[in-house]
Amino acid sequence: MPSPLRPAALLLTLALTACGESPTTPRAATWTAVEEAALTPGQKTQRAKADDARQALFGRLMGRLTEAMGAGGPAGAVAVCQREAHGLAAAVAKEKGVAIGRTSHKLRSALNAPPDWARPLVDARRASPAFVAHPDGRLGVLEPIRLKAACLACHGDAAMIAPAVKEALAKDYPRDEATGFREGDLRGWFWIEVP
């Protein structure tokens, strides 16, 4: 007498095969959360490398934004973010041997979408540093960015943003969501992936 489980197993095998999987195909390795206190000595070294890269990117970006604000006001800062920020991140990534960027729950540019491992933390609005480990040894670090008073000129209440800045934002970021913040708000995160 045929087992009633055999037809069900056959249907499962066919369904998985039709989806490009087989019942014996292993799932892709996933990232797992690690509490800072539980970081291994190697992960602590990776965390220090991530912090060094974050500080380098923050320093360079703030330096350029300060220059632009002094020369052309907040509208000039919009141009720096749009034209230079990704290049600055790429340079830091190459120098420091990491992947690095900025992201937010309210994006100004789709180019700043979080990497897959950071998406759940961004969606949860993680307000403190977070760490995730990959089975291949990589460490993902997410560091919060709090809004400073000077940033309100471009990221504050939309009704309070100067017309020249609104025009620059509309031109460079037609799908901008990154306004409505107040000083001290969680604006976004630096994400760093360390091999």
C-alpha positions in Angstrom: 0.0 0.0 0.0 1.5 3.4 -1.0 2.3 5.8 1.8 0.1 8.9 2.0 3.3 10.9 2.6 4.8 10.0 -0.8 2.5 12.1 -2.9 3.0 15.1 -0.5 6.8 14.6 -0.7 6.7 14.5 -4.4 4.6 17.7 -4.6 7.0 19.5 -2.3 10.0 18.3 -4.4 8.3 19.6 -7.6 7.3 22.9 -6.0 10.8 23.5 -4.7 12.4 22.5 -8.0 10.0 24.8 -9.9 11.2 27.7 -7.7 14.8 26.9 -8.5 15.5 25.1 -5.3 15.8 21.4 -4.4 15.1 19.9 -1.0 18.8 19.4 -0.5 20.0 22.9 -1.6 21.4 24.6 1.4 20.1 28.1 2.3 22.4 31.0 1.9 24.4 31.8 5.0 22.8 34.6 7.0 24.0 37.4 9.2 23.4 37.1 13.0 23.2 39.8 15.6 26.0 40.0 18.1 25.9 42.1 21.3 28.9 44.4 21.7 29.8 42.7 25.0 29.9 39.3 23.1 32.3 40.4 20.3 35.2 38.1 20.0 38.8 39.5 20.1 38.9 39.4 16.3 35.5 41.1 16.0 36.7 43.8 18.4 39.6 44.5 16.0 37.1 44.6 13.2 34.9 47.0 15.2 37.9 49.3 15.8 38.6 49.2 12.0 34.9 50.1 11.4 35.1 53.0 13.8 38.3 54.3 12.2 36.6 54.2 8.8 33.4 55.9 10.1 35.5 58.7 11.7 37.4 59.2 8.4 34.2 59.4 6.3 32.5 61.7 8.9 35.5 64.0 9.1 35.9 64.3 5.3 32.2 64.8 4.7 31.7 67.4 7.4 34.8 69.2 6.2 33.4 69.5 2.7 30.0 70.4 3.9 31.4 73.1 6.2 33.4 74.5 3.3 30.3 74.5 1.0 28.1 76.1 3.6 30.7 78.9 4.0 31.0 79.5 0.3 27.5 79.0 -0.9 25.2 78.4 2.1 23.0 75.3 2.6 22.3 75.1 -1.2 26.0 74.5 -1.7 25.9 71.8 0.9 23.2 70.0 -1.1 25.5 70.0 -4.1 28.3 68.4 -2.0 26.1 65.6 -0.8 24.8 64.9 -4.3 28.1 65.1 -6.2 30.8 64.2 -3.7 29.5 62.1 -0.8 29.6 58.8 -2.6 33.1 59.5 -3.9 34.3 60.3 -0.4 32.8 57.0 0.9 34.5 55.1 -2.0 37.9 56.6 -1.2 37.6 55.8 2.5 36.5 52.2 1.7 39.5 51.7 -0.5 41.9 53.3 2.0 40.6 51.4 5.0 39.8 48.1 3.4 36.1 48.1 4.2 32.7 48.8 2.6 31.1 51.9 4.0 28.2 54.2 3.4 25.3 56.2 5.0 21.7 55.2 5.1 18.4 56.3 6.6 14.8 55.3 7.2 14.0 58.5 5.2 16.2 58.5 2.2 17.3 61.5 0.2 18.9 59.3 -2.5 18.1 55.7 -3.4 21.9 55.2 -3.7 21.9 55.3 0.1 19.6 52.3 0.6 21.0 50.0 3.4 22.8 46.8 2.6 20.6 43.7 3.1 22.1 42.9 6.5 21.3 46.4 7.8 17.8 46.7 6.5 16.1 45.0 9.6 18.0 47.3 11.9 17.1 50.4 9.9 13.5 49.3 9.8 13.5 48.9 13.6 15.1 52.4 13.9 18.0 51.0 15.9 19.2 54.0 18.0 22.4 52.4 19.4 25.3 50.8 17.6 24.5 47.4 16.2 26.7 44.5 15.1 26.0 41.5 12.9 28.4 38.6 12.0 28.5 36.6 8.8 29.6 33.0 8.8 32.5 33.9 6.5 33.9 36.2 9.1 32.7 39.6 8.0 31.4 42.0 10.6 28.6 44.5 9.9 28.5 47.6 12.0 25.7 50.1 12.1 26.4 53.4 13.9 23.6 56.0 14.5 23.8 59.6 13.2 22.0 62.2 15.3 21.0 65.4 13.6 23.0 68.5 14.4 21.6 72.0 14.5 23.5 73.0 11.3 21.8 70.1 9.4 18.4 71.6 10.0 18.9 73.9 7.0 18.5 70.9 4.7 16.9 68.3 6.9 14.6 70.3 9.2 10.9 71.2 9.0 10.1 71.6 5.3 8.2 74.8 6.0 11.4 76.3 7.4 13.8 75.3 4.6 14.9 78.3 2.6 13.6 78.6 -1.0 17.1 78.2 -2.6 17.6 75.0 -0.6 14.2 73.7 -1.6 15.0 74.4 -5.2 18.4 72.6 -4.9 16.8 69.6 -3.2 14.0 69.4 -5.8 16.6 69.5 -8.6 19.1 67.0 -7.2 16.7 64.8 -5.1 13.3 64.7 -6.7 12.2 61.8 -4.4 13.6 63.3 -1.3 12.1 62.0 2.0 14.8 63.4 4.3 13.1 66.4 5.9 11.1 66.9 9.0 13.8 66.2 11.5 14.6 68.1 14.7 17.9 68.6 16.3 19.0 65.4 18.1 16.7 63.2 16.0 18.0 59.9 14.7 18.8 61.0 11.1 20.3 57.8 9.9 23.3 55.5 10.2 26.8 54.9 9.0 27.1 51.3 7.9 30.4 49.6 7.7 31.2 46.0 6.6 34.7 44.8 7.7 36.2 41.6 6.2 
